[in-house]
């Protein structure tokens, strides 16, 4: 028997419609007026939702919605915030537009990172690396720099620390409800969800793509939790830094190689690729392979082209802070690829 799932959300009155857009763009996370507006709707829900306005809107009662739609004071705040948001999104005189050269007019930077700390309501980060990546996207949005992010969509995110009845620290891995979070499935021009495939040691794995609006820019997240994948493949994007060494290399292949293919499937053609830490290093191999195939370049020609258009940053320049994979594991996943 075929089963269907439905995501039910309340139909907001016309004068509250701006809340939907403001709740699904992470712009609110670094704009205090927007934050306080959402807090004023229901402070208890704000904390319970882990600062997730989209979840809050989905749980409001009909009576509460009616009350807000007639609250002149709230409506004034809402339309003031919406105007600030619209002015921000439509602003053309950005730092980048004022300083770009003619050669940079078509520039697009693809920024790859294993985690992004943009807001608590999007739990796909653990600490410093994620906050750094999130701030890079926020700053790029503010400055008008054409940067897009690429990462993974974790079903369980990162560990949360809680206390039990005896005040012992315990670990919790709550599942993320993506349909009530500020993400959307990326679709093609026919309205079908975009999916790409990647071969992992002989297994064909399907990868879905989700988009997070971050001010003027976007973060694209890859998801292997597809019904057509095997249980093992669906676990690849289950948890940030989760699993054994083999799952880690599978995560990094999905991020680097899968991320490159996803951008290509969407129709985005970055001019520069920025690798934040070594987690997405396999991206470089995929770029070389693709240039050899598409442009008929030799390996050495393709390598030079990739070298000239790639950036790398690290904030843990010590051996313990970087990935190391056993040679046999590399052979298993890359012998046929090479």
ABEGO torsion letter per residue (X at the ends): XBBBBBBBBBBBBAAAAAAAAAAABAAAAABAAAAAAAAAABAAAAAAAGGBAAAAAAABBAAAAAAAAABAAAAAAAAAAAAAAAAAAABABBAAAAABBAAAAABBBBBBBABBBABAABBABABAAAAAAAAAAAAAAAAGBBBBBBBBBBAAEBBBBBBBAAGBBBBBBBBBBAAABBBBBBBBAAGBBBBBBBBBGGBBBBBBBBBBBBEABBBBBBBABBAABBAAAAAAAABBGBEBAAAAAAAAAAAAAAAAAAAAAAGBBBABBBBBEAAAAAAAAAAAAAAAAAAGBBAAAAAAAAAAABBBBBABBBAAABBBBBAAAAAAAAAAAX
